[in-house]
Amino acid sequence: MKFGIIKERKNPPDKRVVFSPNKLKELKAQFPAAEIVVESSDIRVFSDEAYKDAGFEVTNDVSDCDVLLGVKEVPTENLIPNKKYFFFSHTIKKQPYNRKLLQAMLAKNIEMYDHETIIKENGARLIGFGRYAGLVGAYNGFRAIGLKEGLFSLPKAETLDGLDAMKSELDKIQLPNLKIVLSGTGKVAYGAKEILDHLQIKQVSDALYLTTKFTEPVYCLIDVMEYNKRTDGKVGDKFAFYKDPTGYESNFMPYAKESDFFIAGHFYGDGAPYLFTREDAKSADFNIKYVADISCDVDGPVATTLRASTIADPIYGYDAENEKEVDFNNENAIVVMAVDNLPCELPKDASEGFGDMFLEHVIPAFYNNDADGILARAKMTTNEGKLADRYAYLQDYVDGKE
């Protein structure tokens, strides 16, 4: 089996990679039969020389590889027919902007394995960049607060050497007396929590959070059954909610009334209630002044997120009364940070963490006859130009019918 680490070609450029040089050395040590080459890249966070020094061939031609490993979407003109590909295709939710990509992979008889479809039998994701999205998102939220209030000036995460440097910058700031609500219990939320804990912000229960005034910064971590409730007044069930969110409504406003800063680290499923609407944001009880929307579902469950922002220009303001974007320094603005590619700001750490997961969960499947069904579940398309049975629901999307 010959693996190729491909060059990232999507714009804006992405410095991340599936495997660092050191992690490739671990792969080779664990699976000596694996052949590995690295496609030359002038943007990758690890240089060509670093891979050469680790003992790997760097080449401009990966057409003889069996499996090609990347991070972001591969431009259709660069897809090599009859190969196995791993990357984030952003097609499993029928994203219109990538329909042609999925059509091209089918036309070229490519076996596509989307990183998002690498899951356990119960559907839980095995690999991803969620922790790093949470880390950078929370950091960027505090950076926005400092800029808005003139309290401190944190450098952009992308200008720093990595996670340790980012945390060192946080050690220099003095926070005001904030009440912070963080939604979610997955990798994204726990990445954000890591930042809150690093800042030694006290975590309190939701009952205490909703009923108490504090003289120090505090935060509350809330799960779906805290910010949603059944419309019939009965006790909600998280797993029933995940299967069918109808019959539930948002219970977020009690938190919005008590919070200064909202960090959105939750997963939002189709049909679930919005956390807060534009009308909610106009309410006199809505006291949130700063939003770090790491989940970044545009014009969705977090009404202040009018658009995704960028690493270059990460902050904007939301005028609740007029429901429109304004400068974040506007007196009436709710400050919004809604960058949708946050892990790109920590490319080295994010790549190393991703490689850990990929080596643990995916590479062994090529050498143990896919004993745990990892590849079988992840395969979206076959080498015969068809959708795998598990992803047959995408056929109308491929055909342009929806």
C-alpha positions as CSV (number, residue, x, y, z in Angstrom):
1,M,0.0,0.0,0.0
2,K,1.5,3.3,-1.1
3,F,0.3,6.5,0.7
4,G,0.7,10.0,-0.7
5,I,0.5,13.2,1.4
6,I,-1.0,15.7,-1.1
7,K,-0.4,19.4,-1.5
8,E,-3.3,21.6,-0.4
9,R,-4.6,23.5,-3.3
10,K,-7.8,25.2,-2.1
11,N,-7.9,29.0,-1.6
12,P,-7.4,30.6,0.8
13,P,-4.2,28.5,1.4
14,D,-4.4,26.0,4.3
15,K,-1.1,25.1,6.0
16,R,-2.4,22.0,7.7
17,V,-1.5,18.4,6.8
18,V,-2.7,15.0,7.8
19,F,0.7,13.8,9.1
20,S,3.7,15.7,10.4
21,P,7.1,14.3,9.6
22,N,7.5,12.8,13.1
23,K,4.0,11.2,12.9
24,L,4.9,9.7,9.5
25,K,8.0,8.1,11.2
26,E,5.7,6.6,13.8
27,L,3.4,5.3,11.0
28,K,6.4,3.7,9.2
29,A,7.6,2.1,12.5
30,Q,4.2,0.6,13.2
31,F,3.5,-0.5,9.6
32,P,6.9,-1.2,7.9
33,A,5.2,-2.4,4.7
34,A,3.6,1.0,4.1
35,E,5.2,3.1,1.4
36,I,4.9,6.8,1.9
37,V,5.7,9.8,-0.3
38,V,5.0,13.5,0.2
39,E,3.9,15.9,-2.5
40,S,6.0,19.0,-2.5
41,S,4.3,22.1,-1.0
42,D,5.4,25.6,-0.5
43,I,2.6,26.5,2.0
44,R,2.5,23.5,4.4
45,V,3.4,24.3,8.0
46,F,6.1,21.6,7.8
47,S,8.7,22.2,5.0
48,D,9.7,19.8,2.3
49,E,13.1,19.6,4.0
50,A,11.5,18.5,7.3
51,Y,10.0,15.5,5.5
52,K,13.3,14.7,3.7
53,D,15.2,14.9,6.9
54,A,12.7,12.4,8.4
55,G,13.5,10.0,5.6
56,F,10.6,10.5,3.2
57,E,10.7,11.1,-0.5
58,V,9.3,14.5,-1.6
59,T,8.0,14.5,-5.1
60,N,5.8,16.5,-7.6
61,D,4.2,13.3,-8.9
62,V,1.9,11.2,-6.6
63,S,0.1,9.4,-9.4
64,D,1.5,6.0,-8.5
65,C,0.1,6.1,-5.0
66,D,-2.9,4.0,-3.9
67,V,-4.2,6.3,-1.2
68,L,-4.0,10.1,-1.2
69,L,-4.3,12.0,2.1
70,G,-5.3,15.7,2.3
71,V,-7.2,18.1,4.5
72,K,-9.4,20.4,2.4
73,E,-11.3,19.8,-0.9
74,V,-9.2,18.9,-3.9
75,P,-9.9,21.0,-7.0
76,T,-11.7,18.8,-9.6
77,E,-8.9,19.3,-12.2
78,N,-6.4,17.9,-9.7
79,L,-8.2,14.7,-8.9
80,I,-6.4,11.6,-10.1
81,P,-8.8,8.9,-11.4
82,N,-9.1,5.5,-9.8
83,K,-7.5,6.4,-6.4
84,K,-8.6,6.3,-2.8
85,Y,-8.9,9.8,-1.4
86,F,-9.2,11.1,2.2
87,F,-10.2,14.8,2.7
88,F,-13.0,17.0,4.0
89,S,-15.3,17.1,0.9
90,H,-18.1,19.1,2.5
91,T,-20.7,17.1,0.5
92,I,-22.5,14.9,3.1
93,K,-25.0,17.6,3.9
94,K,-25.6,18.2,0.2
95,Q,-23.7,21.5,0.2
96,P,-24.5,23.1,-3.2
97,Y,-21.1,24.6,-3.7
98,N,-19.4,21.2,-3.8
99,R,-21.9,19.3,-5.9
100,K,-19.5,19.4,-8.9
101,L,-16.7,17.9,-6.7
102,L,-18.8,14.9,-5.8
103,Q,-19.9,14.5,-9.5
104,A,-16.2,14.6,-10.5
105,M,-15.2,12.0,-8.0
106,L,-17.9,9.6,-9.3
107,A,-16.9,10.3,-12.9
108,K,-13.3,9.5,-12.2
109,N,-14.1,6.3,-10.3
110,I,-12.6,7.6,-7.1
111,E,-13.1,5.9,-3.7
112,M,-13.9,8.8,-1.4
113,Y,-13.4,8.6,2.3
114,D,-14.5,11.9,4.0
115,H,-12.8,12.7,7.3
116,E,-16.3,13.5,8.6
117,T,-17.5,10.0,7.8
118,I,-14.8,8.3,9.8
119,I,-17.0,7.3,12.7
120,K,-17.6,4.6,15.4
121,E,-20.4,2.2,15.0
122,N,-22.6,4.4,17.1
123,G,-22.0,7.4,14.8
124,A,-19.5,9.3,17.0
125,R,-16.7,11.1,15.1
126,L,-13.3,9.6,15.5
127,I,-11.1,12.3,13.9
128,G,-11.3,16.0,13.3
129,F,-10.0,19.4,14.2
130,G,-12.7,20.2,16.8
131,R,-10.5,20.7,19.8
132,Y,-8.4,23.3,17.9
133,A,-11.5,25.1,16.7
134,G,-12.6,25.4,20.3
135,L,-9.2,26.6,21.5
136,V,-8.8,29.3,18.9
137,G,-12.4,30.3,19.0
138,A,-12.4,31.0,22.7
139,Y,-9.1,32.8,22.4
140,N,-10.4,34.9,19.6
141,G,-13.5,35.7,21.7
142,F,-11.4,37.1,24.5
143,R,-9.3,39.0,21.9
144,A,-12.5,40.6,20.6
145,I,-13.5,41.6,24.1
146,G,-10.1,43.2,24.7
147,L,-10.3,45.2,21.5
148,K,-13.9,46.3,22.0
149,E,-13.4,47.4,25.6
150,G,-9.8,48.7,25.2
151,L,-8.8,46.4,28.1
152,F,-6.0,44.5,26.5
153,S,-4.6,43.7,23.1
154,L,-4.0,40.0,22.3
155,P,-2.1,39.2,19.1
156,K,-3.8,37.1,16.4
157,A,-3.4,33.4,17.0
158,E,-2.1,32.9,13.5
159,T,0.9,35.2,14.3
160,L,2.0,32.9,17.2
161,D,4.2,29.8,17.2
162,G,1.5,27.5,18.5
163,L,-0.8,26.6,21.4
164,D,1.7,27.1,24.2
165,A,2.5,30.6,22.8
166,M,-1.3,31.4,22.6
167,K,-1.8,30.3,26.2
168,S,1.2,32.4,27.3
169,E,-0.4,35.5,25.8
170,L,-3.5,34.8,27.8
171,D,-1.4,34.7,31.0
172,K,-0.7,38.4,30.5
173,I,-4.3,39.7,30.5
174,Q,-6.6,40.7,33.3
175,L,-10.3,39.8,32.7
176,P,-13.2,41.9,33.8
177,N,-16.0,40.4,35.8
178,L,-17.7,38.3,33.1
179,K,-20.4,35.7,33.2
180,I,-19.7,33.2,30.3
181,V,-22.0,30.5,29.0
182,L,-20.5,27.8,26.8
183,S,-22.7,25.4,24.9
184,G,-21.8,21.9,23.9
185,T,-20.1,18.8,25.3
186,G,-18.0,17.6,22.3
187,K,-14.4,18.3,21.2
188,V,-15.2,21.9,20.2
189,A,-16.7,22.8,23.5
190,Y,-13.9,21.1,25.5
191,G,-11.3,22.9,23.4
192,A,-13.0,26.2,24.5
193,K,-13.2,24.9,28.1
194,E,-9.5,24.3,28.0
195,I,-9.0,28.0,27.4
196,L,-11.4,29.0,30.2
197,D,-9.7,26.6,32.6
198,H,-6.3,27.9,31.6
199,L,-7.5,31.4,32.5
200,Q,-8.5,29.9,35.9
201,I,-12.1,31.1,35.4
202,K,-14.3,29.4,37.9
203,Q,-16.9,26.9,36.6
204,V,-20.2,26.9,38.3
205,S,-23.4,24.9,38.0
206,D,-26.2,26.2,35.8
207,A,-28.5,26.5,38.9
208,L,-25.9,28.8,40.6
209,Y,-25.1,30.6,37.4
210,L,-28.8,31.5,36.8
211,T,-29.4,32.8,40.3
212,T,-26.2,34.4,41.6
213,K,-24.3,37.6,41.1
214,F,-20.5,37.0,41.2
215,T,-17.5,39.2,42.0
216,E,-15.2,37.2,39.7
217,P,-15.3,35.8,36.2
218,V,-17.3,32.5,36.0
219,Y,-18.5,30.2,33.4
220,C,-21.3,27.6,32.9
221,L,-21.1,24.7,30.5
222,I,-24.5,23.7,29.2
223,D,-25.7,20.7,27.2
224,V,-28.7,20.3,24.9
225,M,-31.1,19.5,27.8
226,E,-30.2,22.8,29.5
227,Y,-30.8,25.0,26.5
228,N,-33.8,23.0,25.1
229,K,-37.0,21.9,26.8
230,R,-40.1,19.9,25.9
231,T,-43.1,22.0,24.8
232,D,-45.4,19.7,26.9
233,G,-43.5,20.4,30.1
234,K,-42.2,16.9,30.6
235,V,-38.6,16.0,31.3
236,G,-36.5,15.9,28.2
237,D,-34.3,13.1,27.0
238,K,-31.0,13.9,25.2
239,F,-30.9,10.8,23.1
240,A,-34.6,11.1,22.1
241,F,-33.9,14.8,21.2
242,Y,-31.0,13.8,18.9
243,K,-33.3,11.3,17.1
244,D,-36.2,13.7,16.8
245,P,-36.0,17.3,18.1
246,T,-39.7,18.1,17.3
247,G,-41.7,18.8,20.4
248,Y,-38.8,20.9,21.9
249,E,-38.3,24.6,22.2
250,S,-35.3,26.8,23.2
251,N,-34.6,27.3,26.8
252,F,-31.6,29.6,26.2
253,M,-33.1,32.9,27.2
254,P,-32.6,32.4,31.0
255,Y,-28.8,32.1,30.1
256,A,-28.9,35.0,27.7
257,K,-30.4,37.2,30.6
258,E,-27.5,36.3,32.9
259,S,-24.5,36.2,30.4
260,D,-22.1,38.7,29.1
261,F,-20.2,36.3,26.8
262,F,-21.6,33.4,24.8
263,I,-19.2,30.7,23.3
264,A,-21.2,28.5,20.9
265,G,-19.5,25.1,20.8
266,H,-22.5,23.0,20.2
267,F,-23.5,20.8,17.3
268,Y,-26.7,21.9,15.6
269,G,-28.9,19.2,14.1
270,D,-31.5,19.7,11.4
271,G,-34.9,20.6,12.9
272,A,-33.6,21.5,16.3
273,P,-34.8,24.8,17.8
274,Y,-32.7,27.9,17.4
275,L,-30.9,28.9,20.6
276,F,-32.0,32.5,20.1
277,T,-33.7,34.4,17.3
278,R,-33.4,37.9,16.1
279,E,-36.5,38.8,18.1
280,D,-34.9,37.3,21.2
281,A,-31.8,39.4,20.7
282,K,-34.1,42.6,20.8
283,S,-35.5,41.6,24.2
284,A,-34.6,43.7,27.2
285,D,-33.7,40.4,28.9
286,F,-31.0,39.7,26.3
287,N,-27.8,40.8,28.0
288,I,-25.1,39.0,25.9
289,K,-22.6,41.5,24.6
290,Y,-20.0,39.2,23.0
291,V,-20.5,36.0,20.9
292,A,-17.8,33.6,19.8
293,D,-19.7,31.4,17.4
294,I,-17.3,28.5,16.8
295,S,-20.1,26.3,15.4
296,C,-20.8,29.1,12.8
297,D,-24.1,28.1,11.3
298,V,-24.9,31.2,9.2
299,D,-28.3,32.7,9.7
300,G,-29.2,29.8,12.0
301,P,-29.4,28.9,15.6
302,V,-27.3,31.9,16.8
303,A,-29.1,34.8,15.3
304,T,-26.2,37.2,15.6
305,T,-24.2,35.2,13.1
306,L,-25.1,36.9,9.8
307,R,-22.0,35.6,8.0
308,A,-18.8,33.7,8.5
309,S,-15.9,36.0,9.3
310,T,-12.3,35.4,8.2
311,I,-9.0,35.0,9.9
312,A,-7.9,38.2,8.3
313,D,-11.0,40.1,9.6
314,P,-12.5,38.0,12.3
315,I,-14.8,40.4,14.2
316,Y,-17.9,42.3,13.3
317,G,-20.8,43.9,15.1
318,Y,-24.5,42.9,15.1
319,D,-27.1,45.7,15.6
320,A,-30.0,43.7,17.2
321,E,-32.6,46.5,16.8
322,N,-32.0,46.8,13.0
323,E,-30.9,43.2,12.5
324,K,-27.9,44.2,10.5
325,E,-24.1,44.2,10.6
326,V,-22.3,47.2,11.9
327,D,-18.8,48.0,13.0
328,F,-18.0,46.0,16.2
329,N,-16.9,49.2,17.9
330,N,-20.4,50.6,17.4
331,E,-21.9,51.5,20.8
332,N,-24.9,49.3,20.4
333,A,-23.1,46.4,18.7
334,I,-23.1,42.8,19.9
335,V,-19.5,41.7,19.1
336,V,-19.4,38.6,16.9
337,M,-16.5,36.3,16.1
338,A,-17.6,33.7,13.6
339,V,-14.5,32.5,11.8
340,D,-15.3,29.1,10.1
341,N,-11.8,27.8,9.7
342,L,-10.3,28.4,13.1
343,P,-7.9,25.4,13.3
344,C,-6.0,27.0,10.4
345,E,-4.6,29.5,13.0
346,L,-2.8,26.7,14.8
347,P,-1.6,24.6,11.8
348,K,1.3,22.9,13.6
349,D,-0.6,21.8,16.7
350,A,-3.8,21.0,14.7
351,S,-1.8,18.8,12.3
352,E,0.0,17.0,15.0
353,G,-3.3,16.3,16.8
354,F,-5.0,15.2,13.7
355,G,-2.2,12.8,12.8
356,D,-2.4,11.2,16.2
357,M,-6.1,10.3,15.6
358,F,-5.6,9.2,12.0
359,L,-2.8,6.9,12.9
360,E,-4.7,5.4,15.8
361,H,-8.1,4.9,14.0
362,V,-7.6,4.8,10.3
363,I,-4.2,3.4,9.2
364,P,-4.6,0.1,11.1
365,A,-7.8,-0.6,9.0
366,F,-5.6,-1.0,5.9
367,Y,-3.6,-3.8,7.6
368,N,-6.2,-5.6,9.7
369,N,-8.8,-6.2,6.9
370,D,-10.9,-3.3,8.3
371,A,-11.7,-5.3,11.4
372,D,-13.7,-2.5,13.0
373,G,-15.5,-1.5,9.9
374,I,-13.9,2.0,9.8
375,L,-13.3,2.1,6.1
376,A,-16.6,0.4,5.2
377,R,-18.5,3.1,7.1
378,A,-16.4,5.9,5.7
379,K,-16.5,5.0,2.0
380,M,-18.8,7.4,0.2
381,T,-18.1,6.4,-3.4
382,T,-16.9,3.3,-5.1
383,N,-14.3,2.7,-7.8
384,E,-17.2,1.9,-10.1
385,G,-18.5,5.5,-10.1
386,K,-21.3,4.9,-7.7
387,L,-22.4,6.1,-4.3
388,A,-21.8,3.6,-1.5
389,D,-25.1,2.2,-0.1
390,R,-24.7,4.2,3.1
391,Y,-24.6,7.5,1.1
392,A,-27.3,6.6,-1.5
393,Y,-29.3,9.6,-0.1
394,L,-26.9,11.8,-2.0
395,Q,-28.1,10.6,-5.4
396,D,-30.6,13.4,-6.0
397,Y,-28.0,15.9,-4.9
398,V,-25.5,14.3,-7.5
399,D,-28.3,14.4,-10.1
400,G,-29.0,18.1,-9.5
401,K,-32.5,17.5,-8.3
402,E,-31.9,19.1,-4.9
